[in-house]
């Protein structure tokens, strides 16, 4: 298969699907759980860990990028009814399950349920359950945009590019307040209570994924060029060196290499999975395993907070013996895989009930 050939594989329903993209989403879910194992299970700190800083820079940008990539529906007929149906579908899939599992998590974690509930409501991270709520906000914004875009007489790349630029500007405003006179929101700010501050942080990755899917053939030509991938790796290495070692860029400029690394790592991962798409297809064991995790990301995300271990002695060991990347990432990933395995077992048990399958995991 040449680089510019169609890399879609047919599903049982006949709808094209990128098998390696499911595998990459599964890989990203492992990173998400590994990060929570490290921070909440092991009690690691980012300053002492050699793995956490990289996980922070990659896991969520890549997740939102994939979500944006899959959000593009070229054949969608955006009518008033279709817009309402699509938004309501996302609400049903992402709101009720999140509320249910958040409530269970609060009962399990905290001695005082009311205080914990107030904390979860006012916190932008919602005791860890912010992702589905923020992703819902992104889909609503994108669906409304797509509805109005479909009403335009002339199709163009300009509207989606403007949306990406606005999203990137919102991110810049959030992380460069002294340049843009944007005050840090207080605890009770609507930006925190709605988690919209997290939407501002990651929406530009979502839109970037959508743009890549829209202009897939052109992007394939770009990433398959001889210079793009090597240049990407060099830029990421130098930016990582400045973030973690040199610290040459000060004040507001410190976020420039950090953002560059986020984009760079995202594309390195994306290009790598696409290049080895045969390895990550359903015809291989690793491809099937990662794809299975990839199609169960909602289940795993909702359940894994309930299964995180309390192994602070591991974190103490890593915090004392700093900068051992192999040991650090191996311990986190191995435990994460165990947690994911139990999440899938619990999910399969709950899915025996059609009611749970429909309302807890959004599947008919």
C-alpha positions as CSV (number, residue, x, y, z in Angstrom):
1,X,0.0,0.0,0.0
2,X,1.5,3.3,-1.0
3,X,1.3,6.3,1.3
4,X,-1.4,8.1,-0.7
5,X,-3.7,5.1,-1.0
6,X,-6.8,4.9,1.0
7,X,-6.0,3.6,4.4
8,X,-9.6,2.9,5.4
9,X,-10.7,-0.6,6.1
10,X,-14.4,-1.7,5.8
11,X,-16.4,-2.5,8.9
12,X,-19.1,-5.1,9.1
13,X,-21.7,-2.4,8.4
14,X,-19.8,-1.3,5.3
15,X,-18.7,2.0,6.8
16,X,-15.0,2.8,6.3
17,X,-12.9,2.7,9.4
18,X,-9.3,3.2,10.2
19,X,-8.2,0.3,12.3
20,X,-4.9,1.9,13.2
21,X,-6.8,4.9,14.5
22,X,-8.8,2.7,16.9
23,X,-5.4,1.3,18.0
24,X,-4.0,4.7,18.5
25,X,-7.0,5.7,20.6
26,X,-6.5,2.6,22.7
27,X,-2.8,3.5,23.1
28,X,-3.9,7.0,24.2
29,X,-6.3,5.5,26.8
30,X,-3.4,3.5,28.3
31,X,-1.4,6.8,28.6
32,X,-4.4,8.4,30.4
33,X,-4.8,5.6,32.9
34,X,-1.0,5.4,33.4
35,X,-0.9,9.0,34.2
36,X,-3.7,8.6,36.8
37,X,-2.0,5.5,38.2
38,X,1.2,7.6,38.6
39,X,-0.3,10.7,40.2
40,X,-3.3,9.3,42.2
41,X,-2.2,5.7,42.7
42,X,1.5,6.1,43.3
43,X,1.5,9.7,44.4
44,X,4.3,10.8,42.1
45,X,5.2,14.4,41.5
46,X,5.9,15.8,38.0
47,X,9.2,17.3,39.2
48,X,10.6,13.9,40.3
49,X,9.1,11.8,37.6
50,X,10.7,11.4,34.2
51,X,7.5,10.0,32.6
52,X,4.8,12.3,33.8
53,X,5.9,15.4,32.0
54,X,5.8,13.7,28.7
55,X,2.5,12.0,29.5
56,X,1.1,15.5,30.3
57,X,2.2,16.9,27.0
58,X,0.9,14.0,24.9
59,X,-2.1,12.2,26.3
60,X,-5.0,14.7,26.2
61,X,-3.9,16.6,23.1
62,X,-3.8,13.3,21.2
63,X,-7.1,12.2,22.6
64,X,-8.9,15.4,21.6
65,X,-7.1,15.3,18.2
66,X,-8.5,11.9,17.5
67,X,-12.0,13.0,18.7
68,X,-11.9,15.9,16.3
69,X,-10.6,13.7,13.5
70,X,-13.6,11.3,13.9
71,X,-16.1,14.2,14.3
72,X,-15.8,15.1,10.6
73,X,-18.8,13.7,8.7
74,X,-18.5,14.8,5.0
75,X,-21.9,13.4,4.0
76,X,-23.9,14.8,6.9
77,X,-27.0,16.7,5.9
78,X,-27.2,19.4,8.5
79,X,-30.9,20.3,9.0
80,X,-32.4,21.7,12.2
81,X,-33.7,18.3,13.2
82,X,-30.3,16.6,12.5
83,X,-28.5,19.3,14.6
84,X,-30.8,18.7,17.5
85,X,-30.6,15.0,17.2
86,X,-26.8,15.0,17.1
87,X,-26.5,17.2,20.2
88,X,-29.1,15.2,22.1
89,X,-27.3,12.0,21.2
90,X,-24.0,13.3,22.7
91,X,-25.8,14.5,25.8
92,X,-27.3,11.1,26.4
93,X,-24.0,9.3,25.9
94,X,-21.8,11.6,27.9
95,X,-23.8,13.4,30.6
96,X,-25.8,10.7,32.4
97,X,-23.0,8.1,32.6
98,X,-20.6,10.7,33.9
99,X,-23.0,11.8,36.6
100,X,-23.6,8.2,37.7
101,X,-19.9,7.2,37.9
102,X,-18.9,10.6,39.4
103,X,-21.4,10.1,42.2
104,X,-20.1,6.5,42.8
105,X,-16.5,7.8,42.9
106,X,-17.4,10.6,45.4
107,X,-19.0,8.0,47.7
108,X,-16.0,5.8,47.5
109,X,-13.3,8.5,47.8
110,X,-14.6,11.0,50.3
111,X,-16.1,10.7,53.8
112,X,-18.5,13.7,53.4
113,X,-20.5,13.4,50.2
114,X,-22.0,16.9,50.3
115,X,-18.6,18.6,50.6
116,X,-17.2,16.4,47.9
117,X,-20.1,17.1,45.6
118,X,-19.6,20.9,46.0
119,X,-15.9,20.5,45.4
120,X,-16.6,18.4,42.2
121,X,-19.1,21.0,40.9
122,X,-16.8,24.0,41.4
123,X,-13.6,22.3,40.3
124,X,-12.8,22.5,36.5
125,X,-11.6,18.9,36.6
126,X,-14.8,17.5,38.3
127,X,-12.8,15.1,40.5
128,X,-11.3,13.6,37.3
129,X,-14.6,13.4,35.4
130,X,-14.2,16.5,33.3
131,X,-13.3,14.9,30.0
132,X,-16.7,13.7,28.8
133,X,-18.3,17.0,29.8
134,X,-15.6,19.0,28.0
135,X,-15.8,16.8,25.0
136,X,-19.6,17.4,24.9
137,X,-19.0,21.1,24.8
138,X,-16.5,20.7,21.9
139,X,-19.0,18.6,20.0
140,X,-21.8,21.2,20.5
141,X,-19.6,24.0,19.4
142,X,-18.5,22.0,16.3
143,X,-22.0,20.8,15.4
144,X,-23.4,24.4,15.6
145,X,-20.4,25.5,13.4
146,X,-21.0,22.7,10.9
147,X,-24.7,23.6,10.7
148,X,-24.0,27.2,9.8
149,X,-21.1,26.2,7.6
150,X,-23.4,23.9,5.6
151,X,-25.6,26.9,4.8
152,X,-22.8,28.7,3.0
153,X,-23.1,28.8,-0.8
154,X,-19.4,28.3,-1.4
155,X,-17.4,25.6,0.4
156,X,-14.0,26.8,1.6
157,X,-11.2,26.0,4.0
158,X,-11.4,29.5,5.5
159,X,-14.3,29.0,8.1
160,X,-12.7,25.9,9.8
161,X,-9.3,27.6,9.8
162,X,-10.8,30.7,11.5
163,X,-12.4,28.4,14.1
164,X,-9.0,26.8,14.8
165,X,-7.3,30.2,15.0
166,X,-10.0,31.4,17.5
167,X,-9.6,28.2,19.6
168,X,-5.8,28.7,19.5
169,X,-6.2,32.3,20.6
170,X,-8.5,31.2,23.5
171,X,-5.7,28.9,24.6
172,X,-3.1,31.6,24.3
173,X,-5.3,34.0,26.3
174,X,-5.6,31.4,29.0
175,X,-1.9,30.7,29.3
176,X,-0.6,34.2,28.6
177,X,-2.7,36.4,30.9
178,X,-0.2,39.2,31.3
179,X,-0.1,39.7,27.6
180,X,-3.9,39.6,27.1
181,X,-5.0,41.0,30.5
182,X,-7.0,37.9,31.1
183,X,-7.5,37.6,34.9
184,X,-7.1,34.2,36.5
185,X,-10.6,32.9,37.2
186,X,-11.6,32.5,40.8
187,X,-12.9,29.2,42.2
188,X,-16.5,30.0,41.7
189,X,-16.0,31.4,38.1
190,X,-18.3,30.0,35.4
191,X,-15.2,29.0,33.6
192,X,-14.4,26.5,36.4
193,X,-17.9,25.4,37.3
194,X,-18.7,24.6,33.6
195,X,-15.1,23.3,32.9
196,X,-15.1,25.6,29.9
197,X,-11.6,26.6,31.0
198,X,-10.6,23.0,30.0
199,X,-12.4,23.4,26.7
200,X,-10.3,26.6,26.0
201,X,-7.2,24.6,26.8
202,X,-7.8,21.7,24.4
203,X,-10.3,22.7,21.7
204,X,-7.7,23.8,19.2
205,X,-6.4,20.1,19.2
206,X,-9.9,18.9,18.4
207,X,-10.3,21.3,15.5
208,X,-6.8,20.4,14.2
209,X,-7.9,16.8,14.1
210,X,-11.0,17.8,12.1
211,X,-8.9,19.8,9.6
212,X,-6.5,16.9,9.1
213,X,-9.5,14.6,8.3
214,X,-11.0,17.1,6.0
215,X,-7.9,17.4,3.9
216,X,-6.6,13.9,4.4
217,X,-4.9,13.4,1.1
218,X,-3.0,16.7,1.4
219,X,-1.9,15.9,4.9
220,X,-0.7,12.4,3.8
221,X,1.5,14.1,1.2
222,X,2.9,16.4,3.8
223,X,3.8,13.8,6.4
224,X,5.2,11.4,3.7
225,X,7.6,14.0,2.5
226,X,11.3,13.3,3.3
227,X,11.8,16.4,5.4
228,X,8.7,16.6,7.6
229,X,9.1,13.8,10.1
230,X,12.9,14.4,10.7
231,X,12.3,18.1,11.1
232,X,9.5,17.4,13.5
233,X,11.7,15.2,15.7
234,X,14.5,17.7,15.8
235,X,12.1,20.5,16.8
236,X,10.5,18.4,19.6
237,X,13.9,17.4,20.9
238,X,15.2,21.0,21.1
239,X,11.9,22.2,22.7
240,X,12.0,19.4,25.2
241,X,15.5,20.3,26.1
242,X,14.5,23.9,26.8
243,X,11.4,22.9,28.8
244,X,13.2,20.3,31.0
245,X,16.8,21.5,31.0
246,X,17.9,24.8,29.5
247,X,15.0,27.1,30.4
248,X,16.2,29.7,28.0
249,X,12.8,31.1,27.2
250,X,11.4,33.0,30.2
251,X,8.0,34.3,31.3
252,X,5.3,34.2,28.7
253,X,7.6,32.6,26.1
254,X,8.0,29.5,28.2
255,X,4.6,28.3,26.9
256,X,5.8,28.5,23.3
257,X,8.1,25.4,23.4
258,X,5.6,23.6,25.5
259,X,2.8,24.1,23.0
260,X,5.2,23.2,20.1
261,X,6.1,19.9,21.9
262,X,2.4,19.1,22.3
263,X,1.8,19.5,18.6
264,X,5.0,17.8,17.7
265,X,4.5,14.7,19.9
266,X,0.9,14.5,18.7
267,X,2.0,14.3,15.0
268,X,4.9,12.0,15.8
269,X,2.5,9.5,17.3
270,X,-0.1,10.0,14.6
271,X,2.5,9.5,11.8
272,X,4.0,6.5,13.5
273,X,0.7,4.6,13.9
274,X,-0.2,5.4,10.3
275,X,3.2,4.3,9.0
276,X,2.8,0.9,10.9
277,X,-0.9,0.6,10.1
278,X,-0.5,-3.0,9.1
279,X,1.0,-3.8,12.5
280,X,-1.9,-2.0,14.2
281,X,-4.7,-3.6,12.1
282,X,-7.1,-6.2,13.3
283,X,-4.9,-8.9,11.7
284,X,-2.3,-8.7,14.5
285,X,-2.7,-9.4,18.3
286,X,-1.4,-6.0,19.3
287,X,-3.7,-4.3,16.8
288,X,-6.8,-6.2,18.0
289,X,-5.9,-5.5,21.7
290,X,-5.3,-1.8,21.2
291,X,-8.4,-1.5,19.0
292,X,-10.5,-3.2,21.6
293,X,-9.3,-0.7,24.3
294,X,-9.9,2.0,21.7
295,X,-13.6,1.2,21.2
296,X,-14.1,0.9,24.9
297,X,-12.6,4.2,25.9
298,X,-15.8,5.6,27.5
299,X,-16.2,2.5,29.6
300,X,-12.6,2.5,30.8
301,X,-12.5,6.2,31.4
302,X,-15.7,6.1,33.6
303,X,-14.7,3.0,35.6
304,X,-10.9,3.3,36.0
305,X,-11.1,6.1,38.7
306,X,-12.8,3.5,40.9
307,X,-10.0,1.0,40.6
308,X,-6.8,3.1,41.0
309,X,-4.5,1.5,43.5
310,X,-3.2,3.1,46.7
311,X,0.5,2.4,46.3
312,X,2.2,5.5,47.7
313,X,5.4,3.5,48.5
314,X,6.0,3.1,44.7
315,X,5.7,6.9,44.3
316,X,8.1,7.5,47.2
317,X,10.6,5.1,45.6
318,X,10.4,7.0,42.3
319,X,10.4,10.4,43.9
320,X,13.6,9.5,45.7
321,X,15.3,7.7,42.8
322,X,14.7,10.4,40.3
323,X,14.9,10.4,36.5
324,X,14.6,6.7,35.7
325,X,12.3,6.8,32.7
326,X,12.3,3.0,32.0
327,X,11.3,2.1,35.6
328,X,8.9,5.0,35.9
329,X,6.9,4.3,32.7
330,X,7.0,0.5,33.0
331,X,5.5,0.5,36.5
332,X,2.8,3.0,35.5
333,X,1.9,1.2,32.3
334,X,1.9,-2.3,33.8
335,X,-0.5,-1.3,36.6
336,X,-2.5,0.7,34.1
337,X,-3.0,-2.4,31.9
338,X,-4.2,-4.3,35.0
339,X,-6.6,-1.6,35.8
340,X,-7.9,-1.5,32.2
341,X,-8.3,-5.2,32.2
342,X,-10.6,-5.0,35.3
343,X,-12.4,-2.1,33.7
344,X,-13.2,-4.2,30.7
345,X,-14.4,-7.1,32.9
346,X,-16.7,-4.8,34.9
347,X,-17.9,-3.2,31.7
348,X,-18.7,-6.6,30.1
349,X,-20.6,-7.6,33.2
350,X,-22.7,-4.4,33.3
351,X,-23.4,-4.7,29.6
352,X,-25.3,-7.9,30.2
353,X,-28.1,-5.6,31.1
354,X,-29.5,-3.8,28.0
355,X,-30.5,-0.9,30.4
356,X,-27.0,-0.4,31.7
357,X,-25.6,-0.9,28.2
358,X,-27.8,1.9,26.8
359,X,-27.7,4.4,29.6
360,X,-24.3,3.9,31.2
361,X,-22.2,3.3,28.0
362,X,-24.4,4.8,25.3
363,X,-24.8,1.6,23.4
364,X,-28.0,0.0,22.1
